[in-house]
Structure formats: structure tokens, C-alpha cells
């Protein structure tokens, strides 16, 4: 059977109050499944600063104090529900870390390859005859300076226009 009952609760000591000061609160409750009609009402006390922040946030269109408090309670009781963003960020950071490790490994292979090539070139190249060493040294010096200028130009161009 569905019905309603009204419960009255005194909010003060009747002996200390005059008859016009007696405060009474009424709660309308449905008998059906022993659930209150609508949402249950909760009275709480919070600091004035928090209340001012709550009122300021609730002044925005489409935002209510109830919605703000419900979201805060939901986050309090289920902290994992809001960790989706954190999980996405951690996944991206893990991917960046993996890319960094891959680049370091590739760079190590490049250095190893270059060192083997230099070692091979130095051990397998025949020595230059005594009479041609000064000319070869001068030619090598000019080629090294040209190479250094080219690298310097590329580095400067990359710093000016990174893309």
C-alpha cells in the first residue's frame, strides 16, 4: 500500500521557548519501499570561506550547489573514477620514455658503427709516402675546415628554423 506519513521533530527545548518561538520541522516520507520522496536532504556545517566558494561556483549558469557537493562526495568515495586523466598521462609518459630508450639504443648502435668504421679505415689504409705527407696533411686540414663549416652552418640553420 502506498501512502505518506508526516513526521514532526522539535528543534529546540520547548520548556525554554515561548509558544511563538517553538520550531518544528516536518519531513514528508513515502511508505513505498521505505524510501523518502526524491533525494534525501542533508544538513551540514561548513566554514564561511568554503560556503562563499560554493556560492560563487554555483552562481554560474547550469551549476547548482547540490551538483557541486555530489561531485565532491563522489570523488571522495570513489577516487579511482577521476584517475582516467592520470592514467592517460602516465601512458603517454611511458610511451615517451620508450621512445627515448629506443633513440638512445639507436644512437649507441650509430656510435659503435662509426667507431668500427674509423678503426677499420685506420688499420686498413696504407701509410702515405714520406714525400707526400705534407701535401696530404694540408689537403686533410682544408677538408676538415670545410667539414666543420658545413656542420656549423647546418647547426645554425637548425637553431633558427627548428621545423
Buried (B, 14 or more C-beta within 10 A) or exposed (E): EEEEEEEEEEEEEEEEEEEEEEEEEEEEBBEEEEEEEEEEEEEEEEEEEEEEEBEEEBEEEEEEEEEBBEEEEEEEEEEEEEEEEEEEEEEEEEEEEEEEEEEEEEEEEEEEEEEEEEEEEEEEEEEEEEEEEEEEEEEEEEEEEEEEEEEEEEEEEEEEEEE
